[in-house]
Amino acid sequence: MIDEPSVLDYFKSLLTFWRSPPIKIPGEDIEVDSELIDSYDDQRERHYDEVLGGDDEILEIEPHTQLEDGEIRDSQQFPWRAILSLILALAAQFALEPGPERTWITGSILYIIAAVFLVWAYIRGEFKPAPIPEADHAVEPMSVRTIPLLLGILFSLVAFILFSSNRFTWLNTLLWLTGLTLVVVALWLPASKEGSWYATAWRYLNTQNWNLKISPWTILIIVVGVLALFFRLYRLDQVPPEMISDHAEKLLDVWDVLHSQTSIFFPRNTGREGFQMYLTAGVISLIGTGYTFLSLKIGTVLCGILTLPFIYLLGTEIANRRVGLIAMAFAGIAYWPNIISRIALRFTLYPFFFAPALYFFLRGIRTSNRNYFILAGLFVGIGLHGYSPFRIVPIIFVLAVGLYLLHRQSIGFRKQVILGLLLMGLIALLVFLPLLNYSITNPNNYSYRTLTRVGTIERAYPGSPLLIFLDNLWDAMTMFAWDNGEVWVISVTHRPALDIVSGALFYLGFGLLLIRYIRRRHWLDLFLILSIPLLMLPSILSIAFPAENPSLNRTAAALVPVFLLIGLSLDGFLSGIESHIAAPVGRGLVWVISILLLVWSGYQNYDLAFNQYQKNYTLSSWNTSEIGEAIKDFTVAIGSQENAYVVAFPHWVDTRLVGINAGFPTKDFAIWPEDFQKTAEDQGAKLFIVKIDDSDSMNALQNLYPEGILQHHTSKVPNKDFYQFFVLPE
């Protein structure tokens, strides 16, 4: 006889939800095992991949009878609940768009109703995310090459000591890279001789007849790639048009690198990690674009573009390739990742290194293959040389493993995953070694920027730290639908971080994973949900300066799981259409809906990036390029850079940027009015650039040089005119 569970057993099962689903109590409806349904779906997908050559997954819409919720249901039932939930979500996000009568009430009510229909559609099988790929664990051989490991650790220790000068030298860099390589070789598991990449490449090169197959899926990937390249490269030299002071700091650091000051941590302007400086130095050396805004843009935009393939791979890792393609497509055209790449600061490095690190990490957990953990460690370590908010990433991966260990999916594989995490941490530590030395010897400099936001070094907390944190958390989690902050440099201020389509799909995807987690208790669903606020913590923890939250730069890596949820959401909706509406109507509807949503999203993101952002940025930034061009013309025609001046005025142009734009990267053209008299000793023609409303300086110059010639320069930008005051040689 089987004992029936007691009420106490039932409540215990609820409290220990990560171990197993809640116990069924007498009187509940009998459900078919959801994992059994997923297994059936997986087998069916594999069957069609075999039949169709693995290239027509997006077109496969064979209708079938579904078994769900304890009853057999006709698959041809119209999925009106799913369609209504999507329409309501789109209407909700549309209601939250900026406008003169904008209010959160209408959008919130519509989102709540959309959530009700989403749950209903999920239960009825009309709207649910693609199944998580099955684990494919390998047996850990626990082998290691002892001599390379010991030599690698020895070289790394010597390099660590030599990094104390805060300089990369030929010696310490060679020792560091040699030690890292030896450790990787010592730990790396070789593939079988037949299955190794070099064996595959050799067989391919020795094939007499090469058969190149271009499938419909390949064409789709190419189309999405071209679309993403258009959005990332179109008018790159014009959007955005002007540099700000941070760009001056970067280019001065790049100048130092190219003049043999190869710093590990760059102390200028409260300190920065060095990856972008070396990347830009490489761009200048290889392409010859000089110390310009474009040089900075080329490096960061390239990083933004290279993030997209890993978003695709992540989609295949957590679901299927259609999820990956959708996520990559919407991320490729979205204004958020586009702007943080184009602004040419370090912001895009946060998702650029997080995406591959997450991909190899998740693949390592699913396969228990240590090589993937090693690769993840490499990207984590390099990422720590990129942008300060990346420092939260190692903590997130530790928490992810903790979540995995608490769930039943880890049973039998916990030791292997813990070992993988330790290897990942070791490799990341070795890559981080130069900065580790600096952080130990100069802890205040290394942590200053973070501590000024989290602590009270720069200013006292404006209120209760706990309440500020909770407010910041709410503001960050609602920025996708409501307000992405007030920083005009990296956003269209006070509007949602996502467009209407992406915002609606994101919140539907968030709801889908939450529903599936409650029903199935898979650790990956919970991790994807929690990873978003965790990756946004560098912005949320701005307790001393809450007005800086949310910010699209310090939350940048969150765009990776955000667009994965968008991919899961749309894929789940399309799957409901495919399985409930027979071909060819269902197939046609899938294509029509997909194209319409992508076009709608693309149209709005184009307007956001190339019209609204461009206009706001142009009006908000100073026209240092125009002033630089005026000085350049002067030096070419009649004068010298030594006799060109920009009269300093509070909250006006950064005169270092004027020098960079004029072609003199290290020249600061600033002069204060009290120093005008000193210029009288200089021979030759002189040029003074004066702010249009700086009448005191203008009068002083005219009194000093009564024969001077005054010209009014009309700027291309309203309210950015300036005076040019010429003094001809005597």
Buried (B, 14 or more C-beta within 10 A) or exposed (E): EEEEBEEEEBEBBEEEBBEEBBBBEEEEEEBBEBEEBBEBBBEEBEEBBEEBEEBBBBBBBEBEEBBBEEEEBEBEBEBEBBBBBBBBBBBBBBBBBEEEEBEBEBBBEBBEBBBEBBBBBBBBBBBBBBBBBEEEBEEBEEEBBEEBBEBBBEBBEBBBEBBEEBBBEEEBBEBBBBBBBBBBBBBBEEEEEEEEEEEEEEEEEEEEEEEEEEEEBEEBBEEBBEBBBEBBBEEBEEBBBBBBBBBBBBBBBBBBBBEEEBBBBBBEBEBBBBBBBBBBBBBBEEEEBEBBBBBBBBBBBBBBBEBBBBBBBBBBBBBBBBBBBBBBBBBBBBBBBBBBBBBBBBBBBBBBBBBBBBBBBBBBBBBBBBBBBBBBBBBBBBBBBBBBBBBBBBEBBEBBBEBBBBBEBBEEBEEBBBBBBBBBBBBBBBBBBBBBBBBEEBEEBBBBBBBBBBBEEEEEBEEEBEEBBEBBBEBBBBBBBBBBBEBBBBBBBEBBBBBBBBBBBBBBBBBBBBBBBBBBBBBBBBBBBBBBBBBBBBBBBBBBBBEBBBBBBBBBBBBBBBBBBBBBBBBBBBBBBBBBBBBEEBBEBBEEBBEEBBEBBBEBBBBBBBEBBBEBBBEEBBBBBBBBBBBBBBBEEBBBBEBBBBBBBEEBBBBBBBBBBBBBBEBBBBBEBEEBEEBEEBEEBBBBBBBBEBEEBBEBBEEBBEEBEEEEBEBEBEEBBBBBBBBEEE
